[in-house]
Amino acid sequence: MIFTSDTDEALRAAVALVNSAEDPDALATLDDYESFLADYPYTGRLDRDAEELQSLRALRPRLRGMLLAPRDEMVAHVNTALADVTLTPRLTRHDAADWHLHAVADDHPLAERILVETAMALIDVIRADEGSRLDVCADADCQAIALDLSRNRSKRYCSTTCANRNAVAAYRARRASR
């Protein structure tokens, strides 16, 4: 395990939220938003309305900048995110999650909580100097973020779709060269 489970979960959710902006937009409707919440359940206040959906859509570019920034710039993004909100840190456990840190109150807007959870996760990334685990997908036609939480640092693609497309292209190129 590279990071704690809450850091892994926050990074996965942030990357999924950012990648939802890729064409076609996977966070365009309230149904899309419900699917996101099913995959990445959040505790606390969930309005589940168009305004909350729009706030998440608006957050995506900021998260992308945070996640892909070089280490020293990532620090600046994290510090700004943490300064933008009123922090009320506390240890909590819920559902199947063991003790972990919630940095803002559960009644804060979801976009704000996601921003802070991402910032908190990036603190672990920065401290461990593991920023190389966040990169743009290796598929030439994709701009999504690839999150590599593997032990051997082998993940280069954002999804199996991109990985398979590149494997098939490489196979065809090898066959054509024979």
N, C-alpha and C positions, 0 to 999 in steps of 0.2 A: 504494500500500500504506500503510495507516494504522499497523498494528502489524507486528512480526516474525511469521513463520509460526508459531513456537511459542506466541506470545501468542494469535494467532487460534485455533489448535487448542485451547488450554486454555480459552479463553472459549467456544468452540463446544461442547466436551465438558461444561463446567460448566452451560451453559444447557440442553443436552439432558438432563443428569442432573436438574436442577431441574424441567424441563418434563415429565419422565417421571412426576411425581407428579400431573399433571392427570388428570381423570376421562376415560377409564378409565386406571388406573395402568399405565404401560408398563414398569414394572420390578417386576413382581409375582412372576415365576418365574425359575428358573435359565436357562430358554430366553430370557427377556427380557434377562437379564443378558448372555448370550452374544451376543445381537444388539447390545446396547450396545457390548460389546467389539469386535465386528466393525466397527461404525461409528467407534468411538473407541479404536483399539488403544493399549494401554499396554505399555511395557517393564517389566521387573522382575518382582517377585513377583506372581503371580496365583493365588490359592487356588481360585477358581471354585467356591466352596461356599456353602451357605446363610448361614453366618456373614458372609462377605464381602459377599454380596448385602444382608443386613440392615444392615451398616455403611454401605453406599452409600445405602440408603433413608433411614437415620437422618441422613445428611449433608445431604440435600436442603434442609431448612429453613434450615440454617446458610448454605449456599451462596446460597440465595435472598436472605437478609438481607444478605449481603456484596454480591451483584451489584446489588441495587436500592437500596442505601443512598446517601444524599447524600454528596458527596465527603468531607467531614470525618469523617462516620461510617464511610465506607468505609475510611479510613485506620485508624481504631480497629479495625475488623474484621480488616484485613490484619495489623496489628501483633500482635493477639491470636493469630491463626492462626500467624504465624511464631514467636511465643513459645511456643506449645503443643508444638512438636516440636524435636527435635535436628536442626539443619541441618548438612549436610555438602555444601556447594555444590561443583560441579565442572562443567567444560565437557565435553560429550560429543557424539558424533554416532553415529547408528545408522540402519539402514534407509535411507530416502531423505532423512532430515532432516540438514541441515548442522549445524554447531556450534551448540549451544544449552546452556542452563543446566539442570542437574538440581540441585535444592536439598536433596533428601534422598536417602538411600541407597536403592538399588533393592529392598532386602529389607524396607523398611517396609511396613506394610499399605497396600493400594490407597487406601482412603478418606483416609488421612493424606497420601498423595502427591497425590491429587486436590485436597485442601484447600490444600496448599502451592502446587501449580501454579496454582490459581485465584488465590491470594494474589499470587503472582509476576506473573501476567498483569494483575491489578488494579493493581499498582504502575505498569505502563505506562499503564493507563487514567487513573490519578490524575495521574501526572506530565504527561500530555498534556492533561489536563482534558477527557477524552472520555467522562465518565460518562453523557452524554445518549445514548450509543449503546446503553445498556441500559435498557429500559423495559418496562412491562407492555403486552402485546398491545393494539392499538387496538380489537379486537373486544369489544363490550360484554359478551359472554357468556364471555369467555376471560380467565383470570388467568395464562397462561403468559408467560414472558419473551421479548421480541423483541430479538434482537441485531442491530444495524444496523452492518455492516461495509462498507456501500456508500460510494462517494466522495461522492455527493450527499445523503447522510443521508435517504434516501427510504423506508427500510423501516419500516413501522409495525406489521406483523403478525408473529406468531410462525411462521406457516407459510403455504403457499399455500392450504391449506384455509380458514383464517380470511380471507385476502385475497380469495379467490374468493367466499366467502359474503357478504362485505361489498360486493363489486363487483356481484354479482347483486341484492342488496337495494337498492343505489343505482339500478341499472338499472330495477328494478321500480318503485321510487318515482318515478323520472322518467317512466316510461311511464304510471303511474297519474295523474300530475298533468296530463297532456295532455288 
